[in-house]
Amino acid sequence: MAKRPNKAIRRYLKRHGHDVPEASTLPAPHPDLRASVVIPAYDELDNIGRVIASLEQASETPEVFEVIVVVNNARDAAADKVEANRKTIAMLRDLQTPFALHVVDRSRPEQAYDPEDAGVGLARREGADLALERLLSVGRGADGLMPCLDGDSPVAPGYIDGLIAEFDAYPDMLAGVCRYRHPVPDEGEHARAIAAYEAWMRYWEAAMVLTGSPYAFQSIGSCMVLSARGYALADGMPTLQALSDFYVLEKVIKAGGPGAVRQLGAPLVYPSARPSGRVPRGTGPSVRMQMETGTTRFEMAEPPGVFFALGSLFDAVQEGFRNPEALRDAVDSSGAYAPILAKLLQEYLDEIDAWPTFAKLRDNAPTAAHFARHFHTWFDNLKVVKFANVAKRSRGGVWIFDAVRDVYAALGLTQVATKIPRVGPDEADVAAWRELLDVLRDAELAVHLSM
């Protein structure tokens, strides 16, 4: 079993791996290394110390993990950001930690990134490629892990030990997603913004579980844990300025099939809730947008009928291998839930040439299981997002409190659904938003056990 992962990793490093000079200058990894934590950091002088401190309680045997921090900026970054990064590097190098802590300097002018390429994706890619080489060097190609954190997202005690235990329990898992809690501030406007964003994320995840899609997981960079072999099979981290986590997890699913990515039960991360414009998409800019513009983007969710209609289609995939009309019948029958959304789905499938594509996939699949995998490889997470956006533009959004209630009830989590506050947009105060988050957080794992 170990040889095949090692072969895939070596092939990846040879064909796609970044040449990271630090690979030859850092101290050799501990022989017991199992996990190499990768943290991209840009202008995190005030935050990264808390992240490193939280990792001191991550394992009872600190030699099993190390931390690689890639402090980075573009060559044309503002002088104050470069100076903050310089101080960050100096502070990190002065720390005494029970685990090995390595700093990769991509801040100085001769090492900083090209402005067109700079961003969290490139920094995470370099750190992960370095981590991969180090895990391979101690024979951990088959079971090595690369947890991905951010410079402002600390973890709960036992984080590393929990990861190792769960990956050992599910050896076929290629990646995992940790539980998470955004800190909710006391200030009302900020609290509402982050609560709406997290509630929407949990709504989307539950709705995707309802559809039966293999892409039913969160894509939060600081909650992502990649196995060494999963990372190699997915051809590494996309070097994007945003959404690299979304795309790499999607690639892991396509490489490994359903079940390749799992919700983890124990490890817990606290992603930052601060409004930020450092990256074009993600938590920071989403919170900032809500606070600055008063938008209801995350308070008014994609209609639940979107996911009822998709669920009807996805449920028919296996039968659709034997009976090509089963997929069309499933789309038509989804009108029993939401007639207008069923019509929109029919139009969307026509627009993306789904029917001739399904026919080709069927012709090239030897079994129903192969057809189902090919189907979801093509009808991926991005296509679901695009259809949901089409439906929301056409039909309007649904108040998030009502949307989550409908989806959780459809999942059979009726006790959860009944606990969701019955308030409207003008009635929801900070206490109601906190209550909603508490309910959804308590049901975090139950969502994945419901289907």
C-alpha positions as CSV (number, residue, x, y, z in Angstrom):
1,M,0.0,0.0,0.0
2,A,2.9,2.4,0.8
3,K,4.5,2.1,-2.6
4,R,1.6,3.4,-4.6
5,P,1.2,6.6,-2.6
6,N,4.9,7.2,-2.7
7,K,5.0,6.7,-6.5
8,A,2.1,9.2,-6.9
9,I,3.8,11.7,-4.6
10,R,7.1,11.5,-6.4
11,R,5.4,11.9,-9.7
12,Y,3.6,15.0,-8.5
13,L,6.7,16.5,-7.1
14,K,8.6,15.9,-10.3
15,R,5.9,17.2,-12.6
16,H,4.1,19.9,-10.6
17,G,6.0,20.5,-7.4
18,H,7.4,24.0,-6.7
19,D,11.1,24.2,-6.2
20,V,11.3,25.4,-2.6
21,P,14.9,26.2,-1.7
22,E,14.2,25.7,2.0
23,A,13.8,21.9,1.4
24,S,17.5,21.5,1.5
25,T,18.3,24.0,4.3
26,L,15.8,23.2,7.0
27,P,16.6,20.7,9.8
28,A,15.7,17.1,8.9
29,P,12.2,16.2,10.1
30,H,11.7,14.1,13.2
31,P,11.5,10.3,12.4
32,D,8.1,10.2,14.0
33,L,6.6,13.0,12.0
34,R,3.0,12.4,10.9
35,A,1.6,15.8,10.2
36,S,3.2,19.0,8.7
37,V,0.9,22.0,9.4
38,V,1.0,24.7,6.7
39,I,0.2,28.3,7.6
40,P,0.3,31.1,5.0
41,A,0.7,34.4,6.8
42,Y,0.4,37.9,5.4
43,D,0.2,40.9,7.8
44,E,-0.5,38.6,10.8
45,L,1.9,40.1,13.3
46,D,-1.0,40.6,15.8
47,N,-2.6,37.2,15.3
48,I,-0.2,34.4,14.5
49,G,1.2,34.2,18.0
50,R,-2.2,33.0,19.3
51,V,-2.2,30.3,16.6
52,I,1.2,29.0,17.5
53,A,0.3,29.1,21.2
54,S,-2.8,27.1,20.5
55,L,-0.8,24.4,18.7
56,E,1.3,23.9,21.9
57,Q,-1.8,22.0,23.2
58,A,-2.4,20.1,19.9
59,S,-0.7,16.9,20.8
60,E,0.6,14.9,23.8
61,T,3.6,13.9,21.6
62,P,4.7,17.1,19.8
63,E,7.4,15.3,17.8
64,V,4.6,13.9,15.6
65,F,4.0,17.2,14.0
66,E,5.8,20.3,12.7
67,V,4.6,23.8,11.6
68,I,5.6,25.5,8.4
69,V,4.7,29.2,8.2
70,V,5.0,30.9,4.8
71,V,5.2,34.7,5.5
72,N,4.5,36.3,2.2
73,N,3.8,39.4,0.2
74,A,4.0,40.7,-3.3
75,R,7.0,42.7,-4.4
76,D,4.9,45.8,-4.7
77,A,3.2,45.4,-1.3
78,A,2.8,48.5,0.9
79,A,5.8,49.3,3.1
80,D,3.8,48.9,6.3
81,K,2.8,45.3,5.3
82,V,6.3,44.4,4.4
83,E,7.5,45.7,7.8
84,A,4.8,43.8,9.6
85,N,5.9,40.7,7.8
86,R,9.6,41.3,8.7
87,K,8.6,41.6,12.4
88,T,6.5,38.5,12.1
89,I,9.4,36.5,10.8
90,A,11.7,37.8,13.6
91,M,9.1,37.0,16.3
92,L,8.5,33.5,15.0
93,R,12.2,32.7,14.8
94,D,12.6,33.7,18.4
95,L,9.8,31.5,19.7
96,Q,10.6,28.3,21.7
97,T,8.0,25.7,20.9
98,P,7.7,22.0,21.9
99,F,7.2,21.2,18.2
100,A,9.5,22.1,15.2
101,L,8.6,25.5,13.8
102,H,9.9,26.5,10.4
103,V,9.6,29.9,8.8
104,V,9.7,30.3,5.0
105,D,10.5,33.9,4.1
106,R,8.6,35.2,1.0
107,S,8.7,38.8,2.2
108,R,12.1,40.2,1.3
109,P,12.3,41.8,-2.1
110,E,14.4,39.1,-3.7
111,Q,12.0,36.4,-2.4
112,A,8.6,38.1,-2.5
113,Y,6.0,37.0,-5.0
114,D,5.3,38.5,-8.4
115,P,2.2,40.8,-8.0
116,E,0.3,38.8,-10.5
117,D,0.8,35.5,-8.7
118,A,0.9,36.6,-5.0
119,G,-1.8,35.4,-2.7
120,V,-2.8,32.8,-0.2
121,G,-3.0,30.0,-2.9
122,L,0.6,30.4,-3.9
123,A,1.8,30.6,-0.3
124,R,-0.2,27.5,0.7
125,R,1.1,25.7,-2.4
126,E,4.7,26.4,-1.5
127,G,4.2,25.4,2.1
128,A,2.3,22.2,1.1
129,D,4.9,21.1,-1.5
130,L,7.6,21.6,1.2
131,A,5.6,19.6,3.7
132,L,5.0,16.8,1.1
133,E,8.7,16.4,0.5
134,R,9.4,16.3,4.3
135,L,6.7,13.7,4.9
136,L,7.9,11.6,2.0
137,S,11.5,11.7,3.4
138,V,10.5,10.0,6.6
139,G,8.4,7.3,4.8
140,R,5.0,9.0,5.5
141,G,3.7,9.0,1.9
142,A,0.9,6.6,2.8
143,D,-0.3,8.2,6.0
144,G,1.2,11.6,6.3
145,L,-1.1,14.6,6.9
146,M,-0.9,18.3,5.9
147,P,-3.3,20.3,8.0
148,C,-4.0,23.8,6.6
149,L,-4.4,26.7,9.0
150,D,-4.5,30.5,8.6
151,G,-2.4,33.0,10.5
152,D,-5.5,34.2,12.4
153,S,-7.2,30.9,13.2
154,P,-6.3,29.1,16.4
155,V,-7.2,25.5,17.2
156,A,-8.7,23.7,20.2
157,P,-6.6,21.4,22.4
158,G,-6.0,18.0,21.0
159,Y,-6.2,19.2,17.3
160,I,-3.3,17.1,16.0
161,D,-4.0,14.0,18.0
162,G,-7.6,14.1,16.9
163,L,-6.6,14.4,13.2
164,I,-4.3,11.4,13.4
165,A,-6.8,9.3,15.2
166,E,-9.6,9.9,12.6
167,F,-7.4,9.4,9.6
168,D,-6.1,6.2,11.1
169,A,-9.7,5.1,11.6
170,Y,-10.6,5.8,7.9
171,P,-7.4,4.9,6.0
172,D,-9.1,5.5,2.6
173,M,-9.9,9.1,3.5
174,L,-7.9,11.6,1.3
175,A,-8.9,14.8,3.0
176,G,-11.0,15.9,6.0
177,V,-12.8,19.0,7.1
178,C,-12.6,20.1,10.8
179,R,-15.5,21.4,12.9
180,Y,-15.4,25.2,13.2
181,R,-16.6,28.1,15.3
182,H,-16.3,31.8,14.2
183,P,-15.9,34.0,17.2
184,V,-19.1,36.1,17.4
185,P,-18.2,39.6,18.7
186,D,-20.4,41.7,21.0
187,E,-20.9,44.6,18.6
188,G,-24.3,44.2,17.0
189,E,-23.6,44.9,13.3
190,H,-20.4,42.8,13.2
191,A,-22.1,40.0,15.2
192,R,-25.1,39.9,12.8
193,A,-22.7,39.8,9.8
194,I,-20.6,36.9,10.9
195,A,-23.6,35.0,12.3
196,A,-25.4,35.3,9.0
197,Y,-22.3,34.2,7.1
198,E,-21.7,31.1,9.2
199,A,-25.5,30.2,9.3
200,W,-25.5,30.4,5.5
201,M,-22.4,28.2,5.3
202,R,-24.1,25.6,7.5
203,Y,-27.3,25.9,5.5
204,W,-25.4,25.2,2.3
205,E,-23.6,22.2,3.7
206,A,-26.8,20.7,5.1
207,A,-28.6,21.3,1.8
208,M,-25.8,19.6,-0.1
209,V,-26.0,16.6,2.2
210,L,-29.7,16.5,1.4
211,T,-29.0,16.3,-2.4
212,G,-26.7,13.3,-1.9
213,S,-23.8,15.2,-3.6
214,P,-20.3,13.9,-2.8
215,Y,-19.3,17.6,-2.4
216,A,-21.3,18.1,0.8
217,F,-18.5,19.7,2.9
218,Q,-17.3,23.1,3.9
219,S,-14.4,24.7,2.0
220,I,-12.7,26.8,4.7
221,G,-9.0,27.0,4.2
222,S,-8.2,26.9,7.9
223,C,-10.4,23.8,8.4
224,M,-8.9,21.7,5.6
225,V,-6.7,18.7,6.3
226,L,-5.1,17.0,3.2
227,S,-3.4,13.6,3.3
228,A,-0.1,13.5,1.5
229,R,-1.4,11.1,-1.1
230,G,-4.7,13.0,-1.6
231,Y,-2.8,16.2,-2.2
232,A,-0.6,14.5,-4.8
233,L,-3.6,12.9,-6.5
234,A,-5.3,16.3,-6.8
235,D,-2.2,17.8,-8.4
236,G,-1.5,20.1,-5.5
237,M,-3.0,23.4,-4.3
238,P,-4.4,25.8,-6.9
239,T,-2.3,29.0,-6.8
240,L,-5.4,31.3,-6.7
241,Q,-5.8,34.5,-4.7
242,A,-9.1,33.1,-3.4
243,L,-11.1,29.8,-3.4
244,S,-8.0,27.6,-3.6
245,D,-9.6,25.5,-0.8
246,F,-12.8,25.1,-2.7
247,Y,-11.1,23.8,-5.8
248,V,-8.5,21.6,-4.2
249,L,-11.2,19.7,-2.2
250,E,-13.2,19.4,-5.4
251,K,-10.2,17.9,-7.1
252,V,-9.7,15.4,-4.2
253,I,-13.3,14.2,-4.7
254,K,-12.8,13.8,-8.4
255,A,-9.5,11.9,-7.9
256,G,-10.8,9.7,-5.0
257,G,-14.5,9.5,-5.5
258,P,-17.3,9.7,-3.0
259,G,-16.1,9.4,0.6
260,A,-12.6,10.8,-0.3
261,V,-13.4,13.9,1.8
262,R,-15.0,13.4,5.2
263,Q,-16.4,15.6,8.0
264,L,-14.1,15.1,11.0
265,G,-15.7,14.6,14.4
266,A,-13.1,15.9,16.9
267,P,-10.7,18.5,15.7
268,L,-12.0,22.1,16.1
269,V,-10.8,25.4,14.5
270,Y,-11.7,29.0,15.3
271,P,-11.5,30.8,12.0
272,S,-11.2,34.6,12.2
273,A,-14.4,36.6,12.1
274,R,-12.8,39.9,11.3
275,P,-13.8,42.0,8.4
276,S,-11.0,42.1,5.9
277,G,-10.1,43.0,2.3
278,R,-6.8,41.0,2.2
279,V,-8.3,38.4,-0.2
280,P,-11.0,38.9,-2.8
281,R,-13.3,36.2,-1.3
282,G,-13.9,34.3,1.9
283,T,-15.0,35.1,5.4
284,G,-13.2,38.4,5.8
285,P,-14.5,40.1,2.6
286,S,-17.9,38.6,3.1
287,V,-18.2,40.1,6.6
288,R,-16.8,43.4,5.4
289,M,-19.2,43.6,2.5
290,Q,-22.2,43.1,4.8
291,M,-21.1,45.7,7.3
292,E,-20.1,48.3,4.7
293,T,-23.1,47.9,2.3
294,G,-25.8,46.5,4.5
295,T,-26.3,43.7,2.0
296,T,-28.5,40.7,2.9
297,R,-26.5,38.3,0.6
298,F,-26.2,35.7,3.4
299,E,-29.4,36.5,5.2
300,M,-31.5,35.7,2.1
301,A,-30.4,32.2,1.1
302,E,-30.7,30.2,-2.1
303,P,-34.3,28.6,-2.1
304,P,-34.5,25.2,-0.5
305,G,-36.3,24.0,-3.6
306,V,-33.0,24.2,-5.5
307,F,-31.7,21.3,-3.4
308,F,-34.9,19.4,-3.4
309,A,-34.8,19.5,-7.3
310,L,-31.2,18.5,-7.4
311,G,-31.7,15.8,-4.9
312,S,-34.4,14.3,-7.1
313,L,-32.0,14.2,-10.0
314,F,-29.1,12.8,-8.0
315,D,-31.2,10.1,-6.5
316,A,-32.0,8.8,-10.0
317,V,-28.4,8.6,-11.2
318,Q,-27.9,4.8,-10.5
319,E,-31.3,4.0,-12.3
320,G,-30.3,6.5,-15.0
321,F,-27.5,4.1,-16.1
322,R,-30.0,1.3,-16.8
323,N,-32.8,3.6,-18.0
324,P,-31.8,6.9,-19.7
325,E,-35.2,8.4,-19.2
326,A,-35.0,8.0,-15.4
327,L,-33.0,11.2,-15.2
328,R,-35.5,13.3,-17.2
329,D,-38.4,11.7,-15.2
330,A,-36.6,12.7,-12.0
331,V,-36.3,16.3,-13.0
332,D,-40.0,16.4,-14.0
333,S,-41.1,14.8,-10.8
334,S,-39.1,17.3,-8.7
335,G,-41.9,19.7,-9.7
336,A,-43.9,18.2,-6.9
337,Y,-41.6,20.1,-4.5
338,A,-41.1,23.3,-6.4
339,P,-42.6,23.5,-9.9
340,I,-40.9,26.7,-10.9
341,L,-37.5,25.4,-9.7
342,A,-37.9,22.2,-11.6
343,K,-38.5,24.2,-14.7
344,L,-35.4,26.3,-14.0
345,L,-33.4,23.1,-13.6
346,Q,-34.7,21.7,-16.9
347,E,-33.5,25.0,-18.6
348,Y,-30.2,24.9,-16.8
349,L,-29.5,21.3,-17.9
350,D,-30.3,22.2,-21.5
351,E,-28.1,25.3,-21.3
352,I,-25.0,23.2,-20.1
353,D,-25.7,20.4,-22.6
354,A,-26.3,18.0,-19.8
355,W,-28.3,15.4,-21.7
356,P,-25.8,14.6,-24.5
357,T,-23.1,14.6,-21.8
358,F,-25.0,12.1,-19.7
359,A,-25.4,9.9,-22.8
360,K,-21.6,10.0,-23.4
361,L,-20.8,9.2,-19.8
362,R,-23.3,6.3,-19.9
363,D,-21.7,4.9,-23.0
364,N,-18.2,5.0,-21.4
365,A,-19.2,3.5,-18.0
366,P,-19.1,-0.3,-17.5
367,T,-21.3,-0.2,-14.4
368,A,-23.8,2.0,-12.7
369,A,-21.3,2.8,-10.0
370,H,-18.8,4.1,-12.7
371,F,-21.6,6.1,-14.3
372,A,-22.4,7.7,-10.9
373,R,-18.8,8.7,-10.3
374,H,-18.5,10.1,-13.8
375,F,-21.8,12.0,-13.4
376,H,-20.7,13.7,-10.2
377,T,-17.2,14.4,-11.6
378,W,-18.9,16.4,-14.4
379,F,-21.8,17.8,-12.3
380,D,-19.5,19.1,-9.8
381,N,-19.7,21.6,-6.9
382,L,-19.3,24.6,-9.2
383,K,-22.2,23.5,-11.4
384,V,-24.4,23.2,-8.3
385,V,-23.3,26.8,-7.2
386,K,-24.1,28.2,-10.6
387,F,-27.6,26.6,-10.7
388,A,-28.3,27.8,-7.2
389,N,-27.3,31.4,-8.3
390,V,-29.6,31.2,-11.3
391,A,-32.5,30.1,-9.1
392,K,-31.9,32.8,-6.5
393,R,-31.7,35.5,-9.2
394,S,-35.0,34.2,-10.7
395,R,-37.0,33.5,-7.6
396,G,-35.3,35.6,-5.0
397,G,-33.7,34.6,-1.7
398,V,-35.4,32.9,1.3
399,W,-34.9,34.2,4.8
400,I,-32.1,32.1,6.3
401,F,-34.0,31.2,9.5
402,D,-36.8,29.7,7.3
403,A,-34.5,28.1,4.8
404,V,-32.5,26.2,7.4
405,R,-35.7,25.1,9.1
406,D,-37.0,23.6,5.8
407,V,-33.7,21.8,5.0
408,Y,-33.1,20.4,8.4
409,A,-36.7,19.1,8.6
410,A,-36.2,17.5,5.2
411,L,-33.1,15.8,6.5
412,G,-35.2,14.2,9.2
413,L,-33.7,16.4,11.9
414,T,-37.0,17.6,13.2
415,Q,-35.9,18.3,16.7
416,V,-33.2,20.6,15.3
417,A,-35.7,22.3,13.0
418,T,-38.1,23.1,15.8
419,K,-35.4,24.8,17.9
420,I,-34.7,27.4,15.2
421,P,-36.1,30.8,16.3
422,R,-39.2,31.9,14.4
423,V,-38.3,35.4,13.7
424,G,-38.5,37.6,10.6
425,P,-35.8,39.9,9.2
426,D,-37.0,42.9,11.2
427,E,-37.3,40.9,14.4
428,A,-33.9,39.1,14.5
429,D,-31.7,40.7,17.1
430,V,-28.2,39.5,18.1
431,A,-29.7,37.1,20.6
432,A,-31.7,35.4,17.9
433,W,-28.7,35.1,15.6
434,R,-26.6,33.6,18.4
435,E,-29.4,31.1,19.2
436,L,-29.6,30.1,15.5
437,L,-25.8,29.5,15.5
438,D,-26.0,27.5,18.7
439,V,-28.6,25.2,17.2
440,L,-26.7,24.7,13.9
441,R,-23.4,24.1,15.7
442,D,-24.9,21.5,18.0
443,A,-26.2,19.7,14.9
444,E,-22.9,20.0,13.0
445,L,-22.2,16.2,13.0
446,A,-25.8,15.0,13.0
447,V,-26.2,16.6,9.5
448,H,-23.7,14.1,8.1
449,L,-25.3,11.1,9.9
450,S,-28.8,12.0,8.7
451,M,-28.7,10.5,5.2
